[in-house]
Protein backbone atom coordinates (compact mmCIF):
# COMPACT_ATOMS: atom_id res chain seq x y z
CA UNK A 1 0.00 0.00 0.00
CA UNK A 2 1.20 3.50 -0.75
CA UNK A 3 2.42 5.54 2.18
CA UNK A 4 -0.11 8.30 1.64
CA UNK A 5 -3.00 5.85 1.50
CA UNK A 6 -1.64 4.01 4.49
CA UNK A 7 -1.43 7.25 6.51
CA UNK A 8 -4.97 8.16 5.55
CA UNK A 9 -6.07 4.67 6.44
CA UNK A 10 -4.30 4.86 9.83
CA UNK A 11 -5.78 8.32 10.44
CA UNK A 12 -9.25 7.04 9.63
CA UNK A 13 -8.65 4.03 11.83
CA UNK A 14 -7.51 6.30 14.68
CA UNK A 15 -10.58 8.52 14.19
CA UNK A 16 -12.85 5.49 14.20
CA UNK A 17 -11.18 4.13 17.33
CA UNK A 18 -11.47 7.54 19.01
CA UNK A 19 -15.14 7.83 18.04
CA UNK A 20 -15.72 4.29 19.20
CA UNK A 21 -14.14 5.02 22.58
CA UNK A 22 -16.16 8.24 22.91
CA UNK A 23 -19.32 6.36 21.97
CA UNK A 24 -18.48 3.62 24.45
CA UNK A 25 -17.96 6.22 27.18
CA UNK A 26 -21.24 7.96 26.30
CA UNK A 27 -22.96 4.58 26.30
CA UNK A 28 -21.56 3.74 29.75
CA UNK A 29 -22.64 7.14 31.11
CA UNK A 30 -26.10 6.72 29.59
CA UNK A 31 -26.31 3.23 31.04
CA UNK A 32 -25.31 4.56 34.48
CA UNK A 33 -27.96 7.30 34.20
CA UNK A 34 -30.56 4.71 33.23
CA UNK A 35 -29.54 2.51 36.17
CA UNK A 36 -29.90 5.46 38.57
CA UNK A 37 -33.24 6.42 37.03
CA UNK A 38 -34.40 2.83 37.24
CA UNK A 39 -33.33 2.63 40.89
CA UNK A 40 -35.22 5.86 41.65
CA UNK A 41 -38.20 4.55 39.73
CA UNK A 42 -38.11 1.26 41.65
CA UNK A 43 -37.81 3.11 44.97
CA UNK A 44 -40.70 5.37 43.99
CA UNK A 45 -42.69 2.37 42.84
CA UNK A 46 -42.01 0.57 46.13
CA UNK A 47 -43.11 3.66 48.08
CA UNK A 48 -46.27 3.92 46.00
CA UNK A 49 -46.96 0.22 46.45
CA UNK A 50 -46.39 0.47 50.21
CA UNK A 51 -48.73 3.48 50.40
CA UNK A 52 -51.31 1.64 48.31
CA UNK A 53 -51.08 -1.42 50.58
CA UNK A 54 -51.47 0.78 53.66
CA UNK A 55 -54.55 2.43 52.18
CA UNK A 56 -56.01 -0.92 51.18
CA UNK A 57 -55.54 -2.19 54.73
CA UNK A 58 -57.29 0.95 55.93
CA UNK A 59 -60.18 0.35 53.55
CA UNK A 60 -60.37 -3.30 54.62
CA UNK A 61 -60.48 -2.19 58.27
CA UNK A 62 -63.22 0.33 57.47
CA UNK A 63 -65.21 -2.33 55.60
CA UNK A 64 -64.82 -4.70 58.55
CA UNK A 65 -65.97 -2.03 61.00
CA UNK A 66 -68.87 -1.17 58.67
CA UNK A 67 -69.98 -4.79 58.47
CA UNK A 68 -69.85 -5.09 62.27
CA UNK A 69 -71.89 -1.90 62.60
CA UNK A 70 -74.47 -3.17 60.10
CA UNK A 71 -74.77 -6.44 62.04
CA UNK A 72 -75.11 -4.47 65.29
CA UNK A 73 -77.78 -2.20 63.78
CA UNK A 74 -79.71 -5.21 62.47
CA UNK A 75 -79.57 -6.82 65.90
CA UNK A 76 -80.75 -3.59 67.55
CA UNK A 77 -83.54 -3.24 64.96
CA UNK A 78 -84.68 -6.79 65.64
CA UNK A 79 -84.61 -6.16 69.41
CA UNK A 80 -86.52 -2.90 68.95
CA UNK A 81 -89.14 -4.71 66.86
CA UNK A 82 -89.49 -7.36 69.57
CA UNK A 83 -89.87 -4.69 72.27
CA UNK A 84 -92.40 -2.75 70.19
CA UNK A 85 -94.41 -5.93 69.64
CA UNK A 86 -94.31 -6.62 73.38
CA UNK A 87 -95.49 -3.05 74.08
CA UNK A 88 -98.29 -3.41 71.53
CA UNK A 89 -99.39 -6.68 73.15
CA UNK A 90 -99.24 -5.08 76.61
CA UNK A 91 -101.20 -2.05 75.40
CA UNK A 92 -103.88 -4.26 73.86
CA UNK A 93 -104.07 -6.22 77.15
CA UNK A 94 -104.36 -2.97 79.08
CA UNK A 95 -107.12 -1.72 76.80
CA UNK A 96 -109.03 -4.99 77.23
CA UNK A 97 -108.61 -4.78 81.02
CA UNK A 98 -109.83 -1.17 81.02
CA UNK A 99 -112.92 -2.19 79.04
CA UNK A 100 -113.60 -4.97 81.54
CA UNK A 101 -113.08 -2.58 84.44
CA UNK A 102 -115.39 0.01 82.84
CA UNK A 103 -118.06 -2.65 82.37
CA UNK A 104 -117.59 -3.82 85.97
CA UNK A 105 -117.73 -0.23 87.20
CA UNK A 106 -121.01 0.33 85.36
CA UNK A 107 -122.43 -2.81 87.00
CA UNK A 108 -121.14 -1.67 90.39
CA UNK A 109 -122.57 1.81 89.90
CA UNK A 110 -125.92 0.39 88.86
CA UNK A 111 -125.91 -2.01 91.80
CA UNK A 112 -124.98 0.77 94.21
CA UNK A 113 -127.68 2.97 92.80
CA UNK A 114 -130.28 0.22 93.27
CA UNK A 115 -129.05 -0.25 96.83
CA UNK A 116 -129.31 3.45 97.55
CA UNK A 117 -132.72 3.57 95.96
CA UNK A 118 -133.83 0.66 98.10
CA UNK A 119 -132.69 2.46 101.25
CA UNK A 120 -134.74 5.47 100.40
CA UNK A 121 -137.91 3.44 99.80
CA UNK A 122 -137.77 1.48 102.98
CA UNK A 123 -138.72 3.48 105.90
CA UNK A 124 -138.68 1.64 109.11
CA UNK A 125 -141.63 3.53 110.30
CA UNK A 126 -139.96 6.76 110.62
TORPA-4810 file (N, C-alpha, C, O; in nm, 3 decimals):
<nodes>
NODE_1_0.083_-0.116_0.000_0.000_0.000_0.000_0.090_0.125_0.000_0.198_0.125_0.058_X
NODE_2_0.043_0.227_-0.064_0.120_0.350_-0.075_0.124_0.421_0.059_0.028_0.411_0.136_X
NODE_3_0.231_0.490_0.088_0.242_0.554_0.218_0.133_0.657_0.244_0.086_0.670_0.357_X
NODE_4_0.094_0.728_0.145_-0.011_0.830_0.164_-0.144_0.764_0.196_-0.218_0.810_0.283_X
NODE_5_-0.176_0.658_0.127_-0.300_0.585_0.150_-0.295_0.520_0.287_-0.394_0.517_0.361_X
NODE_6_-0.176_0.466_0.320_-0.164_0.401_0.449_-0.182_0.500_0.563_-0.246_0.469_0.663_X
NODE_7_-0.125_0.621_0.548_-0.143_0.725_0.651_-0.290_0.764_0.664_-0.343_0.779_0.774_X
NODE_8_-0.352_0.781_0.551_-0.497_0.816_0.555_-0.576_0.704_0.621_-0.667_0.727_0.701_X
NODE_9_-0.539_0.583_0.584_-0.607_0.467_0.644_-0.585_0.463_0.796_-0.679_0.438_0.872_X
NODE_10_-0.461_0.486_0.839_-0.430_0.486_0.983_-0.503_0.601_1.054_-0.554_0.585_1.164_X
NODE_11_-0.506_0.718_0.986_-0.578_0.832_1.044_-0.726_0.800_1.058_-0.787_0.829_1.162_X
NODE_12_-0.784_0.742_0.956_-0.925_0.704_0.963_-0.948_0.599_1.071_-1.047_0.602_1.144_X
NODE_13_-0.853_0.505_1.080_-0.865_0.403_1.183_-0.857_0.464_1.323_-0.930_0.425_1.414_X
NODE_14_-0.766_0.562_1.339_-0.751_0.630_1.468_-0.878_0.710_1.500_-0.924_0.710_1.614_X
NODE_15_-0.933_0.776_1.398_-1.058_0.852_1.419_-1.172_0.758_1.456_-1.251_0.787_1.546_X
NODE_16_-1.180_0.646_1.388_-1.285_0.549_1.420_-1.268_0.495_1.562_-1.365_0.483_1.637_X
NODE_17_-1.144_0.463_1.598_-1.118_0.413_1.733_-1.153_0.519_1.837_-1.214_0.488_1.939_X
NODE_18_-1.116_0.645_1.810_-1.147_0.754_1.901_-1.299_0.772_1.915_-1.352_0.787_2.025_X
NODE_19_-1.367_0.770_1.801_-1.514_0.783_1.804_-1.578_0.664_1.875_-1.676_0.678_1.948_X
NODE_20_-1.520_0.547_1.853_-1.572_0.429_1.920_-1.556_0.441_2.072_-1.647_0.409_2.149_X
NODE_21_-1.437_0.487_2.114_-1.414_0.502_2.258_-1.506_0.608_2.317_-1.560_0.590_2.427_X
NODE_22_-1.524_0.719_2.245_-1.616_0.824_2.291_-1.758_0.770_2.299_-1.831_0.796_2.394_X
NODE_23_-1.796_0.695_2.197_-1.932_0.636_2.197_-1.948_0.538_2.312_-2.051_0.535_2.378_X
NODE_24_-1.845_0.458_2.335_-1.848_0.362_2.445_-1.862_0.435_2.579_-1.939_0.393_2.665_X
NODE_25_-1.787_0.543_2.595_-1.796_0.622_2.718_-1.935_0.684_2.733_-1.993_0.680_2.842_X
NODE_26_-1.988_0.740_2.625_-2.124_0.796_2.630_-2.225_0.687_2.663_-2.318_0.709_2.740_X
NODE_27_-2.206_0.570_2.603_-2.296_0.458_2.630_-2.292_0.418_2.778_-2.395_0.393_2.839_X
NODE_28_-2.171_0.411_2.834_-2.156_0.374_2.975_-2.222_0.479_3.065_-2.291_0.445_3.162_X
NODE_29_-2.200_0.608_3.032_-2.264_0.714_3.111_-2.416_0.707_3.100_-2.487_0.722_3.199_X
NODE_30_-2.465_0.684_2.980_-2.610_0.672_2.959_-2.664_0.552_3.036_-2.771_0.559_3.097_X
NODE_31_-2.590_0.443_3.032_-2.631_0.323_3.104_-2.635_0.350_3.254_-2.727_0.305_3.323_X
NODE_32_-2.535_0.422_3.306_-2.531_0.456_3.448_-2.651_0.545_3.484_-2.715_0.526_3.587_X
NODE_33_-2.679_0.644_3.397_-2.796_0.730_3.420_-2.925_0.649_3.422_-3.012_0.671_3.506_X
NODE_34_-2.936_0.556_3.329_-3.056_0.471_3.323_-3.067_0.384_3.448_-3.176_0.363_3.501_X
NODE_35_-2.953_0.332_3.495_-2.954_0.251_3.617_-3.001_0.334_3.736_-3.082_0.289_3.817_X
NODE_36_-2.948_0.459_3.746_-2.990_0.546_3.857_-3.138_0.581_3.845_-3.211_0.581_3.944_X
NODE_37_-3.182_0.610_3.724_-3.324_0.642_3.703_-3.411_0.521_3.735_-3.518_0.535_3.795_X
NODE_38_-3.364_0.404_3.695_-3.440_0.283_3.724_-3.447_0.256_3.874_-3.550_0.215_3.926_X
NODE_39_-3.336_0.281_3.944_-3.333_0.263_4.089_-3.430_0.360_4.156_-3.505_0.323_4.246_X
NODE_40_-3.427_0.487_4.110_-3.522_0.586_4.165_-3.665_0.545_4.135_-3.754_0.556_4.220_X
NODE_41_-3.686_0.497_4.013_-3.820_0.455_3.973_-3.866_0.337_4.058_-3.981_0.332_4.103_X
NODE_42_-3.775_0.241_4.081_-3.811_0.126_4.165_-3.841_0.170_4.307_-3.937_0.122_4.368_X
NODE_43_-3.758_0.261_4.361_-3.781_0.311_4.497_-3.916_0.383_4.504_-3.993_0.364_4.598_X
NODE_44_-3.943_0.465_4.403_-4.070_0.537_4.399_-4.186_0.439_4.387_-4.289_0.454_4.452_X
NODE_45_-4.166_0.338_4.303_-4.269_0.237_4.284_-4.294_0.160_4.414_-4.408_0.132_4.450_X
NODE_46_-4.185_0.127_4.485_-4.201_0.057_4.613_-4.274_0.144_4.714_-4.360_0.096_4.787_X
NODE_47_-4.241_0.274_4.717_-4.311_0.366_4.808_-4.459_0.374_4.773_-4.545_0.370_4.861_X
NODE_48_-4.487_0.385_4.643_-4.627_0.392_4.600_-4.700_0.264_4.635_-4.815_0.267_4.679_X
NODE_49_-4.634_0.151_4.613_-4.696_0.022_4.645_-4.721_0.009_4.795_-4.826_-0.040_4.837_X
NODE_50_-4.623_0.053_4.875_-4.639_0.047_5.021_-4.755_0.137_5.064_-4.834_0.099_5.150_X
NODE_51_-4.764_0.256_5.006_-4.873_0.348_5.040_-5.007_0.290_4.997_-5.106_0.300_5.069_X
NODE_52_-5.009_0.228_4.878_-5.131_0.164_4.831_-5.174_0.052_4.925_-5.291_0.042_4.961_X
NODE_53_-5.078_-0.033_4.966_-5.108_-0.142_5.058_-5.162_-0.088_5.190_-5.257_-0.143_5.246_X
NODE_54_-5.101_0.018_5.240_-5.147_0.078_5.366_-5.291_0.128_5.351_-5.374_0.108_5.440_X
NODE_55_-5.318_0.193_5.241_-5.455_0.243_5.218_-5.554_0.128_5.204_-5.665_0.133_5.256_X
NODE_56_-5.512_0.023_5.133_-5.601_-0.092_5.118_-5.632_-0.156_5.253_-5.746_-0.195_5.279_X
NODE_57_-5.531_-0.165_5.339_-5.554_-0.219_5.473_-5.651_-0.130_5.549_-5.737_-0.178_5.623_X
NODE_58_-5.636_0.001_5.530_-5.729_0.095_5.593_-5.871_0.075_5.543_-5.966_0.073_5.621_X
NODE_59_-5.885_0.059_5.411_-6.018_0.035_5.355_-6.076_-0.098_5.404_-6.195_-0.107_5.434_X
NODE_60_-5.991_-0.199_5.412_-6.037_-0.330_5.462_-6.084_-0.316_5.606_-6.186_-0.373_5.644_X
NODE_61_-6.010_-0.240_5.686_-6.048_-0.219_5.827_-6.181_-0.143_5.834_-6.268_-0.177_5.914_X
NODE_62_-6.196_-0.042_5.749_-6.322_0.033_5.747_-6.438_-0.056_5.705_-6.547_-0.049_5.762_X
NODE_63_-6.415_-0.141_5.605_-6.521_-0.233_5.560_-6.557_-0.330_5.673_-6.675_-0.359_5.694_X
NODE_64_-6.456_-0.378_5.744_-6.482_-0.470_5.855_-6.563_-0.401_5.964_-6.659_-0.458_6.017_X
NODE_65_-6.523_-0.279_5.999_-6.597_-0.203_6.100_-6.740_-0.177_6.052_-6.835_-0.190_6.129_X
NODE_66_-6.754_-0.142_5.924_-6.887_-0.117_5.867_-6.976_-0.240_5.874_-7.093_-0.230_5.909_X
NODE_67_-6.920_-0.355_5.842_-6.998_-0.479_5.847_-7.041_-0.510_5.991_-7.153_-0.554_6.014_X
NODE_68_-6.950_-0.487_6.087_-6.985_-0.509_6.227_-7.096_-0.413_6.269_-7.190_-0.452_6.339_X
NODE_69_-7.086_-0.288_6.226_-7.189_-0.190_6.260_-7.324_-0.228_6.198_-7.428_-0.214_6.262_X
NODE_70_-7.322_-0.275_6.075_-7.447_-0.317_6.010_-7.509_-0.433_6.087_-7.630_-0.435_6.110_X
NODE_71_-7.425_-0.530_6.126_-7.477_-0.644_6.204_-7.533_-0.596_6.336_-7.639_-0.643_6.380_X
NODE_72_-7.463_-0.502_6.401_-7.511_-0.447_6.529_-7.644_-0.373_6.509_-7.736_-0.390_6.589_X
NODE_73_-7.654_-0.293_6.404_-7.778_-0.220_6.378_-7.893_-0.316_6.348_-8.006_-0.292_6.392_X
NODE_74_-7.866_-0.422_6.275_-7.971_-0.521_6.247_-8.019_-0.586_6.376_-8.138_-0.605_6.397_X
NODE_75_-7.922_-0.620_6.463_-7.957_-0.682_6.590_-8.041_-0.585_6.675_-8.142_-0.625_6.734_X
NODE_76_-7.999_-0.458_6.679_-8.075_-0.359_6.755_-8.214_-0.340_6.695_-8.312_-0.327_6.769_X
NODE_77_-8.225_-0.339_6.563_-8.354_-0.324_6.496_-8.446_-0.440_6.532_-8.564_-0.421_6.561_X
NODE_78_-8.390_-0.561_6.530_-8.468_-0.679_6.564_-8.515_-0.671_6.710_-8.629_-0.703_6.742_X
NODE_79_-8.424_-0.629_6.799_-8.461_-0.616_6.941_-8.567_-0.507_6.960_-8.660_-0.524_7.039_X
NODE_80_-8.553_-0.398_6.887_-8.652_-0.290_6.895_-8.787_-0.339_6.846_-8.890_-0.309_6.907_X
NODE_81_-8.789_-0.415_6.737_-8.914_-0.471_6.686_-8.978_-0.561_6.791_-9.099_-0.556_6.813_X
NODE_82_-8.896_-0.646_6.856_-8.949_-0.736_6.957_-9.007_-0.656_7.074_-9.114_-0.690_7.126_X
NODE_83_-8.938_-0.552_7.116_-8.987_-0.469_7.227_-9.115_-0.395_7.189_-9.208_-0.384_7.269_X
NODE_84_-9.119_-0.345_7.064_-9.240_-0.275_7.019_-9.358_-0.372_7.014_-9.469_-0.336_7.054_X
NODE_85_-9.334_-0.493_6.967_-9.441_-0.593_6.964_-9.488_-0.626_7.105_-9.608_-0.642_7.128_X
NODE_86_-9.394_-0.636_7.199_-9.431_-0.662_7.338_-9.513_-0.546_7.395_-9.610_-0.568_7.466_X
NODE_87_-9.473_-0.422_7.362_-9.549_-0.305_7.408_-9.689_-0.303_7.347_-9.786_-0.270_7.415_X
NODE_88_-9.698_-0.338_7.219_-9.829_-0.341_7.153_-9.918_-0.445_7.222_-10.035_-0.418_7.251_X
NODE_89_-9.863_-0.563_7.247_-9.939_-0.668_7.315_-9.984_-0.622_7.453_-10.099_-0.642_7.492_X
NODE_90_-9.891_-0.557_7.527_-9.924_-0.508_7.661_-10.033_-0.401_7.653_-10.125_-0.399_7.734_X
NODE_91_-10.020_-0.311_7.556_-10.120_-0.205_7.540_-10.257_-0.264_7.508_-10.358_-0.219_7.563_X
NODE_92_-10.261_-0.363_7.420_-10.388_-0.426_7.386_-10.447_-0.496_7.509_-10.568_-0.493_7.530_X
NODE_93_-10.359_-0.559_7.591_-10.407_-0.622_7.715_-10.461_-0.518_7.812_-10.563_-0.540_7.877_X
NODE_94_-10.392_-0.405_7.820_-10.436_-0.297_7.908_-10.570_-0.242_7.862_-10.659_-0.217_7.944_X
NODE_95_-10.586_-0.223_7.733_-10.712_-0.172_7.680_-10.826_-0.270_7.708_-10.937_-0.228_7.742_X
NODE_96_-10.800_-0.398_7.693_-10.903_-0.499_7.723_-10.938_-0.496_7.871_-11.055_-0.505_7.908_X
NODE_97_-10.836_-0.484_7.957_-10.861_-0.478_8.102_-10.940_-0.354_8.138_-11.028_-0.359_8.224_X
NODE_98_-10.909_-0.241_8.074_-10.983_-0.117_8.102_-11.129_-0.132_8.060_-11.218_-0.085_8.130_X
NODE_99_-11.153_-0.197_7.946_-11.292_-0.219_7.904_-11.366_-0.305_8.006_-11.480_-0.277_8.043_X
NODE_100_-11.296_-0.412_8.052_-11.360_-0.497_8.154_-11.387_-0.420_8.283_-11.492_-0.433_8.344_X
NODE_101_-11.289_-0.338_8.322_-11.308_-0.258_8.444_-11.421_-0.157_8.427_-11.498_-0.134_8.520_X
NODE_102_-11.432_-0.097_8.308_-11.539_0.001_8.284_-11.674_-0.069_8.290_-11.770_-0.016_8.346_X
NODE_103_-11.680_-0.190_8.232_-11.806_-0.265_8.237_-11.839_-0.302_8.382_-11.954_-0.292_8.425_X
NODE_104_-11.736_-0.346_8.457_-11.759_-0.382_8.597_-11.799_-0.260_8.677_-11.883_-0.270_8.767_X
NODE_105_-11.741_-0.146_8.648_-11.773_-0.023_8.720_-11.918_0.018_8.693_-11.989_0.063_8.783_X
NODE_106_-11.961_0.002_8.568_-12.101_0.033_8.536_-12.195_-0.057_8.616_-12.294_-0.011_8.671_X
NODE_107_-12.160_-0.188_8.622_-12.243_-0.281_8.700_-12.244_-0.243_8.847_-12.348_-0.246_8.913_X
NODE_108_-12.123_-0.206_8.898_-12.114_-0.167_9.039_-12.194_-0.040_9.065_-12.263_-0.029_9.166_X
NODE_109_-12.184_0.055_8.973_-12.257_0.181_8.990_-12.407_0.155_8.987_-12.482_0.212_9.066_X
NODE_110_-12.450_0.070_8.896_-12.592_0.039_8.886_-12.638_-0.034_9.011_-12.747_-0.007_9.063_X
NODE_111_-12.556_-0.127_9.059_-12.591_-0.201_9.180_-12.596_-0.108_9.299_-12.687_-0.118_9.382_X
NODE_112_-12.500_-0.018_9.309_-12.498_0.077_9.421_-12.619_0.169_9.413_-12.680_0.202_9.515_X
NODE_113_-12.651_0.210_9.294_-12.768_0.297_9.280_-12.895_0.226_9.322_-12.980_0.286_9.389_X
NODE_114_-12.911_0.099_9.285_-13.028_0.022_9.327_-13.031_0.010_9.479_-13.136_0.020_9.542_X
NODE_115_-12.911_-0.012_9.537_-12.905_-0.025_9.683_-12.947_0.106_9.749_-13.025_0.107_9.845_X
NODE_116_-12.895_0.215_9.697_-12.931_0.345_9.755_-13.079_0.374_9.737_-13.145_0.429_9.825_X
NODE_117_-13.129_0.337_9.621_-13.272_0.357_9.596_-13.355_0.274_9.693_-13.459_0.317_9.741_X
NODE_118_-13.307_0.152_9.719_-13.383_0.066_9.810_-13.380_0.120_9.951_-13.476_0.100_10.026_X
NODE_119_-13.277_0.186_9.990_-13.269_0.246_10.125_-13.368_0.360_10.139_-13.429_0.379_10.244_X
NODE_120_-13.382_0.434_10.036_-13.474_0.547_10.040_-13.619_0.503_10.042_-13.702_0.576_10.096_X
NODE_121_-13.653_0.391_9.987_-13.791_0.344_9.980_-13.833_0.279_10.110_-13.949_0.287_10.151_X
NODE_122_-13.740_0.216_10.173_-13.777_0.148_10.298_-13.765_0.243_10.413_-13.658_0.294_10.445_X
NODE_123_-13.872_0.263_10.471_-13.872_0.348_10.590_-13.918_0.260_10.704_-14.027_0.204_10.700_X
NODE_124_-13.841_0.250_10.797_-13.868_0.164_10.911_-13.967_0.233_11.004_-13.951_0.230_11.126_X
NODE_125_-14.060_0.289_10.951_-14.163_0.353_11.030_-14.126_0.493_11.071_-14.196_0.553_11.153_X
NODE_126_-14.032_0.539_11.023_-13.996_0.676_11.062_-14.054_0.775_10.973_-14.033_0.895_10.992_X
</nodes>
